[in-house]
Amino acid sequence: MQTRAMTLTFHGVGEPPRVLDRGEADVWVSKKRFATLLDAAAERNDVRITFDDGNVSDLEHALPALRARGLKATFFIVAGRIGTPGFVDASGVRQLAAAGMEIGSHGMRHRPWRHLDALARDEELVGAKALLEEVVERPVTDAACPFGSYDRRVVAGLRAAGYRRVYTSDRGTTRPDDFLQARNSVGPRDEPDILRRIAALDRRADKALRRRAKLAVKRWR
């Protein structure tokens, strides 16, 4: 029985169609590198794949590559960017969903959720979910925290909004049924051995316990 799984996070694939924001180049991969990493993931049964932001490369490059390998993924869309230059439009989001991909929320405006006031937090957690559900005409039950930013207020708000799973940027592996799901961002220089390195983060019991203790503090701060 599978007890832990690792989740890879991609952002953009191929030649960027727009000027990238600060730091985005660190998580944008070539089509060749993307294909190599997907091939490695397809050989395992403990790897899940996600995409953040809703870049047009999700539809143009990622979807065909996933379908060619019989893989599924979750696409976390920034609801407020739908249809803006460089990002998927509503039709594109529906195409991803029709292809059997999961659609999740990455908030409304791609801003850190921690320290937002109640009104802004409601827009990010509830408003974005409602907008995406209107687009895909089905429940949106997964969310991904922009910049990995969360605390106890964010976690409580996500639970209240009805999310089933919430993905962070905490790295390592996670039990598939946990509410908070650690993820591992992929960069342009990452090789297939990233899977071995991720698995190793939780292999030694002493290191795993220390890491999970730190995550507990982060969750309840």
Steps between C-alpha positions, in 0.01 A plus 500: 500500500629845406560698820668814369506683168704782351354787303689691230405859423555646154426858401587568137624280216681604182572851379324754724233693305524801731746689717548289810455640849793501740596146592289330233803408289608278790198276448456511121624187319578417137279257310788251484561514875128474567474187284795340680346566840159371392659181371663446840174570682311257277724216618386539862167463677569751780534821296225758453528794263367853543525828312469849646382834360308395186760588238405433137776239491270285716281455196754528219782283636411331829166348405621322181805364684288370786248336269776334297617325819158426645563732795260720695577827676339776703512852355478778758360805325528862612135592449559872447749434218270288285502640147783748557808495269715193557240314705225255410153632430175346619484273197851376573411422861202300378721314251729393783203380702346318202830316451463350847729741680410635844445875532602662827515853638817706528307796635373812329800732463808285563594664829620342825204394712667547836439841663206586271205660673172310519350664188804434281534148633136432415558616142799267467348191658128532429466740208760327284344160571156625395633652178682181402197288579296721270754442222531121531146438628612258770634526855854630554628324810879540479703816559868594482646777717675769293865527606429225756354766729266371772435502873224382733256768378554399139461130585178571690368709212578228247320240709199728541490564124464127438836407355593132525878534453737796514843491338796688644865551400642315800686228305530133584236229495149489646236245581248515212204564733653792696323835478830685449705357215871582471627576150835528327557775244688398185759732347673518161809309617324218684571148376298181558705435815285765667257215573763309694600814691140577595442146625817522709364799696272268698704182494695560820266500798693760700513752215138434408383567855690829518362612165142414596540683831602815309199464274270466801632828636443664161144371487403626845688830511 
